[in-house]
Amino acid sequence: MDKKIILITGASNGIGKVTALELAKENYQLIIHGRNYERTKAVYDEIVALGNSDVSMITADFSLLSEVAKFADKVKSQVDHLDVLYNNAGGQFGEEREVTAEGHEKTFAINMLAPFLLTQLLLPLLQKSDAAQIVTQSSESYQHAEPKLNDIELESHYNFSDAYGLSKLYVWWLMREFDKRLTEKNISNVTVNTVEPGTALSTGLQRISGKIPEMKKLMDEYQQYSWSISDAAATGLYVITSPEVAGVSGKFYGNKKEKNISPKWYSESGQKQIWDYCVEACKQYL
Ligand SMILES: NC(=O)c1ccc[n+]([C@@H]2O[C@H](COP(=O)([O-])OP(=O)(O)OC[C@H]3O[C@@H](n4cnc5c(N)ncnc54)[C@H](OP(=O)(O)O)[C@@H]3O)[C@@H](O)[C@H]2O)c1
């Protein structure tokens, strides 16, 4: 049987890195993505040192849609199909609202627009697999903010916590919508699931937000409950590799189990609105 080809975004650090190293040991073919060349190359070298030379690396700054589109082209030039797209890259930012050179709020751009556009652009490659999976990293923070559908990029309501929490809520909605649309088109060889990793405070996620005094205090208090990065990587690994999840689509997993999310955390109309917003924001590349 051919090796499964797995693309992991944000594999240069934290959960993505641990995931890549674990999958490398299982002898999958990997494409690892990172923003920073040196950090990504260091993970690439670790994978090769494990004895798996079936790995390539591509760097791209996912805060920019133009970079996501170029990244997708590079993936397409390397492989003729893709078995797993793991949308793991993500970021959390500071007290001041930052806007990318393309005019999007930074958290929204990296955590929402990038996985939306990448998934759209790589769907044709995924459809060429016998059984493909789209797995996207959300967070328990999805329940930490009320949706603000009249201010999706938080121009008037920004704070770092809401920006992060809402990006993780909306990305789950996007994945529900991908699942719905694939089902409507009778595309049964591509599944779409969302995962959340628990809390691992030793990754790089709080590099910027952790300097905010209220966040620093919270992190200090929560330190004793923090998971290891390996434990945080476990749910994504479970969904990617477990036969129990083969063919299952449209679910949300945490702690290696399907999670029942209260219907109060989504609305069909909100989901459609977020989808349409992303289509409009990405239309130049679709
Ligand atoms: N750790 C947790 O407790 C936790 C909880 C819930 C959800 N999550 C989610 O899990 C995922 C992985 O996070 P982590 O905790 O492992 O954090 P991390 O150590 O900071 O890793 C994040 C990865 O995403 C990459 N990334 C960040 N911004 C990027 C950009 N603009 N362009 C391209 N790549 C970018 C990072 O690249 P660099 O190496 O260049 O920074 C890194 O490879 C994220 O989606 C996060 O939201 C984490």
Ligand as a Chemical Component Dictionary entry (heavy atoms), coordinates in Angstrom:
data_LIG
# 
_chem_comp.id                   LIG 
_chem_comp.type                 NON-POLYMER 
_chem_comp.pdbx_formal_charge   0 
_chem_comp.three_letter_code    LIG 
# 
loop_
_chem_comp_atom.comp_id 
_chem_comp_atom.atom_id 
_chem_comp_atom.alt_atom_id 
_chem_comp_atom.type_symbol 
_chem_comp_atom.charge 
_chem_comp_atom.model_Cartn_x 
_chem_comp_atom.model_Cartn_y 
_chem_comp_atom.model_Cartn_z 
_chem_comp_atom.pdbx_ordinal 
LIG N1  N1  N 0  -1.292 25.105 23.221 1  
LIG C1  C1  C 0  -2.571 25.083 23.575 2  
LIG O1  O1  O 0  -2.909 24.980 24.769 3  
LIG C2  C2  C 0  -3.645 25.187 22.556 4  
LIG C3  C3  C 0  -4.975 25.135 23.005 5  
LIG C4  C4  C 0  -5.989 25.217 22.080 6  
LIG C5  C5  C 0  -5.696 25.319 20.721 7  
LIG N2  N2  N 1  -4.391 25.378 20.319 8  
LIG C6  C6  C 0  -4.133 25.497 18.868 9  
LIG O2  O2  O 0  -3.168 24.537 18.472 10 
LIG C7  C7  C 0  -2.463 25.005 17.320 11 
LIG C8  C8  C 0  -0.985 24.866 17.550 12 
LIG O3  O3  O 0  -0.616 25.776 18.582 13 
LIG P1  P1  P 0  0.592  25.545 19.591 14 
LIG O4  O4  O 0  0.043  25.656 20.940 15 
LIG O5  O5  O -1 1.379  24.373 19.191 16 
LIG O6  O6  O 0  1.408  26.916 19.336 17 
LIG P2  P2  P 0  2.853  27.193 18.714 18 
LIG O7  O7  O 0  3.877  26.432 19.445 19 
LIG O8  O8  O 0  2.980  28.682 18.669 20 
LIG O9  O9  O 0  2.745  26.622 17.235 21 
LIG C9  C9  C 0  1.980  27.296 16.268 22 
LIG C10 C10 C 0  2.481  26.949 14.902 23 
LIG O10 O10 O 0  1.792  27.790 13.943 24 
LIG C11 C11 C 0  2.757  28.560 13.228 25 
LIG N3  N3  N 0  2.299  29.895 12.899 26 
LIG C12 C12 C 0  1.930  30.883 13.744 27 
LIG N4  N4  N 0  1.688  32.007 13.054 28 
LIG C13 C13 C 0  1.920  31.718 11.749 29 
LIG C14 C14 C 0  1.861  32.470 10.569 30 
LIG N5  N5  N 0  1.565  33.769 10.535 31 
LIG N6  N6  N 0  2.159  31.860 9.401  32 
LIG C15 C15 C 0  2.502  30.561 9.390  33 
LIG N7  N7  N 0  2.589  29.803 10.476 34 
LIG C16 C16 C 0  2.295  30.380 11.641 35 
LIG C17 C17 C 0  3.938  28.650 14.187 36 
LIG O11 O11 O 0  5.103  29.025 13.469 37 
LIG P3  P3  P 0  6.350  29.719 14.269 38 
LIG O12 O12 O 0  7.174  28.569 14.755 39 
LIG O13 O13 O 0  7.031  30.537 13.243 40 
LIG O14 O14 O 0  5.744  30.543 15.351 41 
LIG C18 C18 C 0  3.972  27.248 14.745 42 
LIG O15 O15 O 0  4.530  26.350 13.822 43 
LIG C19 C19 C 0  -2.943 26.441 17.097 44 
LIG O16 O16 O 0  -3.931 26.458 16.104 45 
LIG C20 C20 C 0  -3.540 26.825 18.438 46 
LIG O17 O17 O 0  -4.503 27.845 18.323 47 
LIG C21 C21 C 0  -3.370 25.317 21.197 48 
# 
loop_
_chem_comp_bond.comp_id 
_chem_comp_bond.atom_id_1 
_chem_comp_bond.atom_id_2 
_chem_comp_bond.value_order 
_chem_comp_bond.pdbx_ordinal 
LIG N1  C1  SING 1  
LIG C1  O1  DOUB 2  
LIG C1  C2  SING 3  
LIG C2  C3  SING 4  
LIG C2  C21 DOUB 5  
LIG C3  C4  DOUB 6  
LIG C4  C5  SING 7  
LIG C5  N2  DOUB 8  
LIG N2  C6  SING 9  
LIG N2  C21 SING 10 
LIG C6  O2  SING 11 
LIG C6  C20 SING 12 
LIG O2  C7  SING 13 
LIG C7  C8  SING 14 
LIG C7  C19 SING 15 
LIG C8  O3  SING 16 
LIG O3  P1  SING 17 
LIG P1  O4  DOUB 18 
LIG P1  O5  SING 19 
LIG P1  O6  SING 20 
LIG O6  P2  SING 21 
LIG P2  O7  DOUB 22 
LIG P2  O8  SING 23 
LIG P2  O9  SING 24 
LIG O9  C9  SING 25 
LIG C9  C10 SING 26 
LIG C10 O10 SING 27 
LIG C10 C18 SING 28 
LIG O10 C11 SING 29 
LIG C11 N3  SING 30 
LIG C11 C17 SING 31 
LIG N3  C12 SING 32 
LIG N3  C16 SING 33 
LIG C12 N4  DOUB 34 
LIG N4  C13 SING 35 
LIG C13 C14 SING 36 
LIG C13 C16 DOUB 37 
LIG C14 N5  SING 38 
LIG C14 N6  DOUB 39 
LIG N6  C15 SING 40 
LIG C15 N7  DOUB 41 
LIG N7  C16 SING 42 
LIG C17 O11 SING 43 
LIG C17 C18 SING 44 
LIG O11 P3  SING 45 
LIG P3  O12 DOUB 46 
LIG P3  O13 SING 47 
LIG P3  O14 SING 48 
LIG C18 O15 SING 49 
LIG C19 O16 SING 50 
LIG C19 C20 SING 51 
LIG C20 O17 SING 52 
# 
